Amino acid sequence: HLKCICLYLILLFLTQIQCPTCQFVWCFKCHSPWHEGVNCKEYKKGDKLLRHWASEIEHGQRNAQKCPKCKIHIQRTEGCDHMTCSQCNTNFCYRCGERYRQLRFFGDHTSNLSIFGCKYRYLPERPHLRRLIRGSVCAGKLFVAPVILVLGLALGAIAVVIGLFVFPIYCLCKKQRKRSRTGMHW
């Protein structure tokens, strides 16, 4: 189709593209962030060096961590493990690179016994045991919560049924006692 070919040729000459939603500028040719003054081949070589540098461990931590959403490298110079990406506002853990999840029933990323907890926070050297313990806690919560709910509903229903029978009897006894004190009999 002639229209499609023309659009393709125009896009070949336009290498700098900007996302209308997030304003991120990227290279159409190599699908990487925009690299002003550097051709795509040189940029890819530099990107490979960056990835190698980021994965190196210095002072007990990686040099940089990738954002789990937009994949840009973020370097922590100080502070805690909770990171917020300045590009896409994703919250993630610097130690393991996982996103933070906000599910209070199951715990959050800082919980030792949560299935969503950081793998470096609880038993990092024993991953199978960590998964077994966290899975057991999660299964326990999934089993215990409905049982407690059913027990609560059952006890509430029993209390209502007992109340329906006991309350009228209580009222009759109270009236009878009141009449007996005043000297009136049935």
Secondary structure, 3 states (H helix, E strand, C coil): CHHHHHHHHHHHHCCEEECCCCCCEEECCCCCECCCCCCHHHHHHHHHHHHHHHHCEECCEECCEECCCCCCEECCCCCCCEEECCCCCCEEECCCCCECCCECCCECCCCCCCCCCCCCCCCCCCHHHHHHHHHHHHHHHHHHHHHHHHHHHHHHHHHHHHHHHHHHHHHHHHHHHHHHHHCCCC
